[in-house]
Amino acid sequence: MSIRRTARTRRVVAAVSMTAALALAVSACGSDGGEAKDPGSSQSSSVPSKSSDGDKGAKHEDTSAGGNVDPSVKLAEVRGSGLTLVINQVKRDSGGFVTVQGEIKNVSDRIQNSNAWAGTETSVAGNNPNSVAGATLVDKAGKKRYYVLRDTDSRCLCTTGILPLSEGESTPIFMQFPAPPSTTTEVDFTLPTFATTSLKISG
């Protein structure tokens, strides 16, 4: 009887030990998970602080969709009301697009809004507020006007979400258009509130 009791006691002790070990392992995993969440939550809480700084991060990401551009290259410079628009690159892509990249700078002493740059097309302006969706290219030789590309939901392939520009502040922009025929090497570019300028297409 004592042998059976001893064996049974050993089994009970072993089971209790295993249960305690499992509980400890689970709690350890839980604490690791908690530690993993903390950096994530602190990172997510830091996102608003970045976007609150004029959403500059988001704007740069949008602009980079057209590729890197050399800001020292100025293909054209046009003025609007208290604003300047510098075009840095006009490139024909192999996919049948023309990508225009540049920068808009507030050279006035007051805050400038971007509302008018989205154009007057109701569906496009409504789905792309504070954007440059209103830009156009005109092939004078081919007598054809090209609008900024958009998807089936009228979302443009261009910079969107541009916040008001304070005095001296600038924002990079990009727009993609259907490519004119390869024989067309020069087009007229227009963005609402800015003067029209001629651009040479590279690529």
N, C-alpha and C positions, 0 to 999 in steps of 0.2 A: 504494500500500500504506500509506503514512504517513497519507493522508487517511482511509482506512478504519479504521486503528488509532485515529486521533484521535477519529473519530466514535464508535467502539465504546467508547473510554475515557470519553468524555463521557457516554454512556448509562449506563455502569457507575457513574460518579461520581453521576449524577442519581439512579439507583436507590438507591444507598447513602444519599444525602442524604435521600431520601424515606422510606426505612426508618427512619433515625435520627429523623426528624421524627415519624413515626407512633409510634415507641417512646416518645419524649418526651411526646407527647400522651396516650398510654395511661397512662404513669406519673403524669402530672399529674392525670388523671381519678381514678386510683387513690388519689392523695394527698388529692384533694378528698373522695372517698368516705370515706376514713379519717377526715378531719376532721369530716364530717357524722355519722359514727357516734359519735365521741367525745362530743359533747354529748348524743346520745341515750342512750348508755350511762351517762353521768354522771347524766342525768335519771332513767333507770330505777333507778339505784342509789340515787337520793334518795327514791324512792317508799317503800321499806321504812322509811326514817327517819320519814316522815310517818305511815305506818300504825302504826309502832311506838309513836307517841305517842297510844296509846289508840284508834287507828283513827277519830279524830274526823272526819277528812276524809270517810271513807266514810259515816259516820253522817249527816253533814250533807247529803251528796248524796242519800241515801235519803229523808231527811226532806223535802228540797226537791221531791221528786216530787209532793207534795201541794200545792205552791204556797207563796208567801211568806206568812208569818204574823206578826202583831204580838205580840211576847212580853209587851207591857204589858197586853194584853187577857186577863183571867182569867174564863172562863165558869164554871169550877168548880175546886175544889182539894180533893183527897182524900188521905188518909194511908194508908200501908201500914206495914210493920214497919221503922221507921227511914228511910222514904222518903216523899216527897210527889210527887203527880202533879197538875200544873196543866194544864187543858185551855184552849187558846187559841182554837181555832176548830173549829166543826162546820158543814160547808158541804155543801149539796146541789148536785151537779154535773149539767150537762145530759146527761151520758152515763148517768144512772141510778145514780149512786153517791153515797154520803155519805162525806166525808173528815173524819176526826177528827185534829187535830194538837195536840200539847202537849209537855210536858217533864217528865221524871222527875229528881228530885234526891235525892241521898243526904244526909240530915240527921242521920245517926247518926255514931258515932265508930269505925265499923268498915267494912270492905269489904262491899258488897252485890252479890250475883249476880243475874242476870236469868233464870236457868233456868226458873223457874215461870211467867214471863209468856207462854211459848209455848203454854201450855194442856196439856190431857191427851189430846187426839186424837193417837194414836200417829203416824199418817202425817204430820200437819201439824207436830207438834213435832219429829219426826225430820228433816224437810226444812227446817225453819226454826229451828235452834237459836239460843238467845239472842235471841229476837225478842219482839214483842208480838202474836203470832198468836193468842193465847188470848183476846183481847178480844171482847166481844159487845155488841150493842145489843138492847134489848127494847122493842118497841112494845106497851105495856100495853093501849092501847085496841084495837089490832088483834090482841092476844094472839099475837104472833109474835116469835121470837128471830132475830136476824141475826148471822151469823158473818163474820169477816174474809174478804174475797174471796181466792181462790187459783186458780192455773192447774191444768192437767191433771196436773202433776207435784207438786201439793200445795204449791207455793211461794206464799207469801202476798204480798198487796199491802200490805206494811207494812214497818216498820223491822226489819232483821235484823242479826245480828252485833254485838249490844250487848255490850261488854266490861264486866267488873265495875267498879262505880263506887266510887271511893275517897271518903273523907270530904269532903263539900262539893262533890263532882263531880256534874254533871248531863248528861243526854243528851236531845236532841230526838227526838220520835217521831211517826209518822203511821200511820194505818190507814185502809183503804177498805172500806166495807160496801155491800151492795146497798141501794138507797134504799127506805125505806118509802113507802107511798102519800103523795101530796102533801098529803093532809088531816092526816097525822101531822106535828106540829111539835115534839114533845117525846118523847125516848126515855130509857131508863135505860142507862147505860154501866157496864160492869164489866171490869176487868182483874185477873187472878188476883193475889192478895195485897193488893189495894186494896179499899177500900169502894166500894159502888155509889153513883153520883151521877146526877142527872137533868140532861139536856142539851137545850137548845133548838137546833133545826136552822135555819140561815139559808140563804137562797138558794131 
